[in-house]
């Protein structure tokens, strides 16, 4: 069983960490009459840009030099996703 001081410290840290999570609205995008969260659209755009970049790497014969390839493409997708988010949803 934990001492009460540790649980109070853990509760305080949790409350302070989640204090910045309150926003007035979540960014949504209207796509054919349905509202999708903006982060979902940014992930799909990042994936499509990563696939296009991979095809360019293959055409330029650079794909064989990327080691470790899964990590490279994961980081590339993350960069594209965050770039799309910053470009379209700056607020």
N, C-alpha and C positions, 0 to 999 in steps of 0.2 A: 504494500500500500504506500502511496506517495505522501510525503509530508504536505500540509496545506500551503506552505510557502511556494513550493514548486508549481502547484496547480494554479495559484493566484498569479504567479509570474507568467505562466503559459497563457492564461486567459487574458492578461493585460497585453501580451505581445500579439495575440490574435486580434484583439480589438483594435490596437494601433495599426496593425498591418492592413486590416480591412477598412480602415477609415476613409481611404481614398477611392473606394470602389463605388461610391454613390454618384451617379450621374443623372441628369434630368431626363435624358433620353438615350436610346441606343441608336446608332446610325443604321438605318435601313434603306434599301434601294427597291424601288418599284420595278419589277420585271414582269411584264404582261399581266398586270393586275394583282400580282402577289408580291408581298413584301419579304425580301430576303435580308438577313443580316449582312452588313457590309464586309465583315471579316470573311464570310464564306465566299463572297465574290472575289475578294482579294486573293484567297487561297487558290481558287480555280484559275484566276489570271496568272498567278505565280507558277502554277503547274504548267499551264499552256506555254508560258514564256520559257520555262525550263526545257520543255520538250522541243520547242523551236530552236533553242540554243544548242541542245544536244545534236539536233540534225545538222546544224551549222558546223559543230565540232567534228562530226563524222565526215561531212563534205570536205573540210579542211585537213582531214586526217590527224586531228589532234586528240580524238577520243581515246586512243590507245596510250597516250602519255599522262592521262589523269589518274593518279593513284592516291588514295583509294577512291574509286569512282562513285560508290554510293554516298560517301561523305561529301564529295565535291558537289554532286547534284542536289543533295539535301541542303547544303549551304547556299547553293545557287538559287534554289527554290525559295528559301527563307529570305534571301536578299531581294528577289523579285517581288515576293509577297509584301514585304515591308515597304519597298519602293512604290508599289501600286497604292498601298494604304496612305503613304505620305503625299503622293501626288494627287489623289482624288479626295481624300478625307483628312485634310490638314487640321481641322478644328478638333 
